[in-house]
């Protein structure tokens, strides 16, 4: 039971601390870019609709317009305090969830002994959850084209799992064959390829998307390095009293 409490407390403290820092970084970097992209999305939605060729097409267009009006009435957080507050809340919850996963996985390998070791585990998390999936599915802004949602989710989960397994074989495998298998696991999802949209046409400027991708990856790198470092620093300090 003491081990469970240690894992929980380390994950909670590391996740909350990292989540607060991550939320602040997102509010300073990625959120302004998302708000700017939404102006392009709104401008595209406000553009005049094309004329329909016949009565059937007109009826279909009317139904589509009604659906859009219904969607527009759906709840969405107001800009400012409400939106920023939800960003903070969800980033903290995400930090706790990832910290719980990182600390639990590291316990299987013997537990984190110091912050240096924690940073290494954090960078492994960055590779698994950001770098590898981002090669096929880079961060997207509103109004950008995307492939089928279910297919993208399946590829993302499969890529993260394969990358985690591959890194584990490289780090803990005791034979060249296991190392080769690890590399194959990491490379396989990239060779399969992520689901792509039918068209890449978008109102979002390429430079804006590029800035968003760079900012998202940079924030994620800091998030994971800090998460691992905090977990590695906290774990021996909380584990000793529990023992």
C-alpha positions as CSV (number, residue, x, y, z in Angstrom):
1,X,0.0,0.0,0.0
2,X,2.9,2.4,0.7
3,X,4.2,2.0,-2.8
4,X,0.7,2.9,-4.2
5,X,0.6,6.0,-2.0
6,X,4.1,7.0,-3.2
7,X,3.1,6.6,-6.8
8,X,-0.1,8.6,-6.3
9,X,1.5,11.4,-4.3
10,X,4.5,11.8,-6.7
11,X,2.1,11.8,-9.7
12,X,-0.2,14.3,-8.1
13,X,2.6,16.8,-7.1
14,X,4.6,16.4,-10.3
15,X,1.5,16.5,-12.5
16,X,0.0,19.6,-10.9
17,X,3.2,21.5,-10.9
18,X,3.9,20.6,-14.5
19,X,0.3,21.2,-15.5
20,X,0.5,24.8,-14.1
21,X,3.7,25.5,-16.0
22,X,2.4,23.9,-19.2
23,X,-0.9,25.8,-19.0
24,X,1.0,29.1,-18.7
25,X,3.2,28.2,-21.7
26,X,0.2,27.3,-23.8
27,X,-1.6,30.6,-22.9
28,X,1.5,32.5,-24.0
29,X,2.3,30.6,-27.1
30,X,-0.3,28.3,-28.7
31,X,-3.5,29.9,-27.5
32,X,-2.9,33.2,-29.4
33,X,-2.2,31.2,-32.5
34,X,-5.4,29.2,-32.1
35,X,-7.4,32.4,-31.7
36,X,-5.9,33.9,-34.8
37,X,-6.7,30.7,-36.8
38,X,-10.3,31.0,-35.6
39,X,-10.6,34.3,-37.3
40,X,-9.8,32.6,-40.6
41,X,-12.3,29.9,-39.8
42,X,-15.0,32.4,-39.1
43,X,-14.2,34.3,-42.3
44,X,-14.4,31.2,-44.3
45,X,-17.7,30.2,-42.7
46,X,-19.1,33.7,-43.4
47,X,-18.3,33.5,-47.2
48,X,-21.3,33.4,-49.5
49,X,-22.5,29.9,-50.3
50,X,-22.4,28.7,-53.8
51,X,-25.7,28.7,-55.8
52,X,-27.3,25.3,-56.1
53,X,-28.1,23.9,-59.5
54,X,-31.5,22.4,-58.8
55,X,-34.2,22.1,-56.2
56,X,-32.9,19.0,-54.7
57,X,-29.5,20.6,-54.1
58,X,-31.3,23.6,-52.6
59,X,-33.1,21.4,-50.1
60,X,-29.9,19.7,-49.1
61,X,-28.3,23.0,-48.6
62,X,-31.1,24.2,-46.4
63,X,-30.8,21.1,-44.3
64,X,-27.0,21.6,-44.0
65,X,-27.5,25.2,-43.0
66,X,-30.0,24.2,-40.3
67,X,-27.4,21.7,-39.0
68,X,-24.7,24.4,-38.8
69,X,-27.1,26.7,-37.0
70,X,-27.8,23.9,-34.5
71,X,-24.1,23.3,-34.0
72,X,-23.5,27.0,-33.5
73,X,-25.9,27.0,-30.6
74,X,-23.9,24.3,-28.9
75,X,-22.1,25.4,-25.7
76,X,-18.6,26.7,-26.0
77,X,-16.4,28.4,-23.4
78,X,-16.4,32.2,-23.7
79,X,-13.1,33.8,-24.6
80,X,-11.1,35.2,-21.7
81,X,-11.3,33.9,-18.1
82,X,-13.6,30.9,-18.9
83,X,-11.6,29.6,-21.8
84,X,-8.2,30.2,-20.0
85,X,-9.6,28.6,-16.9
86,X,-10.6,25.4,-18.7
87,X,-7.2,25.4,-20.4
88,X,-5.6,25.5,-17.0
89,X,-7.8,22.8,-15.6
90,X,-7.4,20.3,-18.5
91,X,-3.7,20.8,-18.7
92,X,-3.3,20.1,-14.9
93,X,-5.5,17.0,-15.3
94,X,-3.4,15.9,-18.3
95,X,-0.3,16.4,-16.3
96,X,-1.6,14.2,-13.5
97,X,-2.6,11.5,-15.9
98,X,0.7,11.4,-17.7
99,X,2.6,11.6,-14.4
100,X,0.7,8.6,-13.1
101,X,1.6,6.7,-16.3
102,X,5.3,7.7,-16.1
103,X,5.8,7.0,-12.4
104,X,4.0,3.6,-12.7
105,X,6.0,2.5,-15.7
106,X,9.3,3.6,-14.0
107,X,8.4,1.6,-10.9
108,X,8.4,-1.6,-13.1
109,X,12.1,-0.7,-13.9
110,X,13.0,-0.1,-10.3
111,X,11.7,3.4,-9.6
112,X,13.2,6.8,-10.3
113,X,16.3,7.5,-8.2
114,X,17.0,11.1,-9.1
115,X,15.9,14.0,-11.3
116,X,18.4,13.1,-14.0
117,X,16.8,9.7,-14.4
118,X,13.4,11.4,-14.3
119,X,14.3,13.7,-17.2
120,X,15.3,10.7,-19.3
121,X,12.0,9.1,-18.6
122,X,10.3,12.4,-19.4
123,X,12.1,12.6,-22.8
124,X,11.0,9.1,-23.5
125,X,7.4,10.2,-22.9
126,X,8.0,13.1,-25.2
127,X,9.1,10.7,-27.9
128,X,6.2,8.4,-27.4
129,X,3.3,10.9,-27.1
130,X,4.5,13.9,-29.1
131,X,7.4,13.2,-31.4
132,X,6.5,9.9,-33.0
133,X,2.7,10.6,-33.5
134,X,3.5,14.1,-34.6
135,X,5.6,12.9,-37.6
136,X,2.4,11.6,-39.2
137,X,-0.2,13.8,-37.5
138,X,1.3,17.2,-36.7
139,X,-0.7,19.5,-34.4
140,X,-3.6,21.1,-36.2
141,X,-5.3,24.5,-36.1
142,X,-9.1,25.0,-36.4
143,X,-10.4,24.8,-40.0
144,X,-7.5,22.7,-41.2
145,X,-8.4,19.6,-43.2
146,X,-8.0,16.2,-41.6
147,X,-8.5,12.5,-42.3
148,X,-11.1,10.3,-40.7
149,X,-11.2,10.8,-37.0
150,X,-11.5,7.2,-35.9
151,X,-8.7,6.2,-38.3
152,X,-6.4,9.0,-37.0
153,X,-7.1,8.0,-33.3
154,X,-6.3,4.4,-34.1
155,X,-3.1,5.3,-35.8
156,X,-2.1,7.7,-33.0
157,X,-2.7,5.1,-30.3
158,X,-0.9,2.4,-32.3
159,X,2.1,4.6,-32.9
160,X,2.4,5.6,-29.3
161,X,2.1,2.0,-28.1
162,X,4.6,0.8,-30.8
163,X,7.1,3.5,-29.9
164,X,6.8,2.8,-26.2
165,X,7.4,-0.9,-26.8
166,X,10.3,-0.2,-29.2
167,X,12.0,2.1,-26.7
168,X,11.6,-0.4,-23.9
169,X,13.3,-3.1,-26.1
170,X,16.1,-0.7,-26.9
171,X,16.6,0.3,-23.2
172,X,16.1,-3.0,-21.5
173,X,16.6,-5.6,-24.1
174,X,19.7,-7.8,-23.6
175,X,20.3,-9.0,-27.2
176,X,20.9,-7.4,-30.6
177,X,17.8,-9.2,-31.9
178,X,15.6,-7.3,-29.3
179,X,17.3,-4.1,-30.3
180,X,16.4,-4.7,-34.0
181,X,12.8,-5.6,-33.0
182,X,12.7,-2.3,-31.1
183,X,13.8,-0.3,-34.0
184,X,11.3,-2.1,-36.2
185,X,8.5,-1.3,-33.8
186,X,9.3,2.4,-33.8
187,X,9.6,2.6,-37.6
188,X,6.6,0.5,-38.6
189,X,3.8,3.0,-37.9
190,X,5.7,5.7,-39.9
191,X,6.0,3.3,-42.8
192,X,2.3,2.5,-42.6
193,X,1.5,6.2,-42.6
194,X,-1.1,8.2,-40.9
195,X,-4.6,8.7,-42.4
196,X,-4.5,11.9,-44.5
197,X,-7.4,14.2,-45.7
198,X,-8.8,14.0,-49.2
199,X,-7.7,17.6,-49.8
200,X,-5.2,19.9,-48.2
201,X,-6.9,23.2,-49.1
202,X,-7.3,25.4,-46.1
203,X,-7.8,29.1,-45.3
204,X,-5.1,28.9,-42.6
205,X,-1.8,30.4,-43.8
206,X,1.1,28.0,-43.9
207,X,3.3,30.3,-41.8
208,X,0.7,30.3,-39.0
209,X,0.5,26.6,-39.0
210,X,4.2,26.2,-38.9
211,X,4.5,28.5,-35.9
212,X,1.8,26.5,-34.2
213,X,3.5,23.2,-34.8
214,X,6.9,24.6,-33.5
215,X,5.2,26.1,-30.4
216,X,3.2,23.0,-29.6
217,X,6.3,20.7,-29.9
218,X,8.4,23.1,-27.8
219,X,5.8,23.4,-25.1
220,X,5.4,19.6,-25.1
221,X,9.2,19.1,-24.8
222,X,9.3,21.4,-21.7
223,X,6.2,19.7,-20.3
224,X,7.7,16.2,-20.5
225,X,11.2,17.2,-19.3
226,X,9.8,19.0,-16.3
227,X,7.3,16.3,-15.6
228,X,10.1,13.6,-15.5
229,X,12.5,15.8,-13.6
230,X,9.9,16.7,-10.9
231,X,8.9,13.0,-10.6
232,X,12.5,11.9,-10.3
233,X,13.2,14.5,-7.7
234,X,10.1,13.8,-5.6
235,X,10.1,10.0,-5.8
236,X,13.1,9.3,-3.5
237,X,12.0,12.0,-1.0
238,X,8.5,10.6,-0.7
239,X,9.4,7.0,-0.9
240,X,11.9,7.2,2.0
241,X,9.4,8.3,4.7
242,X,6.9,5.7,3.4
243,X,9.5,3.0,3.6
